[in-house]
Amino acid sequence: MELRLREDGTFRIVQFTDTHIGNRPYNAEDLETFSLVKDALAYFDADLIMHTGDVIWSEGVKDADLIFEELMGYFNTSDIPMALTFGNHDSEEIITRSDLRRLFEKNVSNRADKKDVFVHDDRESYTLQILAHDSDEVVQVVYVLDSGADAPVPIGIYDWNQPEQVEWFRKTSAKYRKGDGVKRNLVFQHIPVPEYWQAATNILAGFNNETNEAISAPHLNTGLFTNMLLDGETWGMFVGHDHENNFDGLHHGIHLVYGNVSGFNTYGEMERGVRVIELDAKTNTITTEVVKYHAFKK
């Protein structure tokens, strides 16, 4: 499905993250997550649904494919375009990233149209083009990257953006650059980049409440943030992964933002919910806020 601005120049994204659906038969926490998804889709007048990974648990789950399909069935009841990327728990054992992408294509008819698709080491990067209301002009670009899972060498715990992905972003963002200095584009992935450590010292809204490693970023930096900065037209990045963080922090003028954990069958005391991102192409502004489940629960 193509993405277009509304007639008034606005566009609304609802970000789900870390739904962590587990084994069948589903426990009470998973059933509550299904309800949150269903209620959110009914409540929000959205133009794009973005899921930033850890869609399911896969370690020790023999029916991970069926579980993924059943969760996608909830999203498929909506006519809102949907896109997603994967987290560190989505393909831990018998199911692969490729398997999950095929299942997504099979089970979700309202998929947002992918452009500039690049797959390296079974990790997919792509763009979503947001078009003008009444023409095919690309007004804003959403970059979606698969940030991987565990560190491939024993440095830190979590994976880092591959150099090939960073080069893809550099070349692709150059293709879309308008040269007017307006920060209009967004990046989505699961694991935060290391610069989130600095952004946590300049929080504009939200909380940094992780009690272990407050920012679970990789310990190697492959330069994605630097290229976002040099691009000059990237407003910010949105991630998941750390369930007790939901802040919007500013670092060198770029917003580094956490989604709000959406799944109940996982750690964390933070109230579950979603993040809403509002784009306004007429005023060149982007705003974002967390909406907790109690506000839209039926």
C-alpha positions, 0 to 999 in steps of 0.5 A: 500500500502506498503512503500519502500525506492527508489533505492538510499535509499531516501523517500519523505513525503508530509505533508498536514494539516488543510485543513478545508473544510466547508459547501456545496455548497463550497465557493471560499476558499474551491475550492482553497483548492481543487486546492492546493491538486490537484496541489500538488499531480501532482507536488510532486514526493512523496512516502507518503502523510500524512495529520495531521488533521482538514481535515474538519470543522464538527461543524454545518455541516450537510453533514460532511460525504459527504464533507470528502468523496469528499476531499478524492476523490481528494487524491484518484486520486493519486497512492501515498500511503496516511495516516492521523490522525484527529484534534480537528475540525474533529468530533465535532458533529454528525460524529465520529472518527470511522465514518471518519476512515470507510469513509477513508477506503471506499474512499481511495484505495491508503491507506498506510499499517497500522501496530501496530494499537491501538484504545483507546477511539475512537482515533487511533494510528498506525505505517507505516513501511518503508521497504528497497528497495530490501528486507522486512527489516524495515528501518524506522518507522512512528508513527501516533497518534490521539491527540484528540480535547478539554481538557476533564477537564477544564485545558487548552483548548486542549487535551493531548496524552492519557497515554495509547497512550504513553505506546503504543509508549513506547512498540512499539518503543522498538520493532523497536529499532535497538540500533545504536543511529541513529535518523531515525523515525518520529511521526505525530499528530495534536496538539503539545506537550507542549515541543513545547513551549521550541522548539520555543526558538530554531527555526532552520527555519520557523516562530512562528507567532500566536498572541493569544496563540503562541503554542496551546499545552495542559497544561498537559504533559503525557510524549510522548516527554520524551519517544521519547527522551528515545527511542533514535531513534526518529528524530522528530515530525510533527504537525498542529493545529496552522495556523500561525506557520510553524517552525522547532525547536530543543529541547534536540536534537529532532526536533519539527516541524509544517506543513504549513497550507494547507486550505484557509477556516480558520484563518491565514495570512500565505501563504498556502502550504505543508511541504516536508520531505526527508529521506535518509537511506544511509546517515542517514539524514532527511531534511524538508522544507515548499513549498508554493502554488505559487511554485507549482500552475498550 
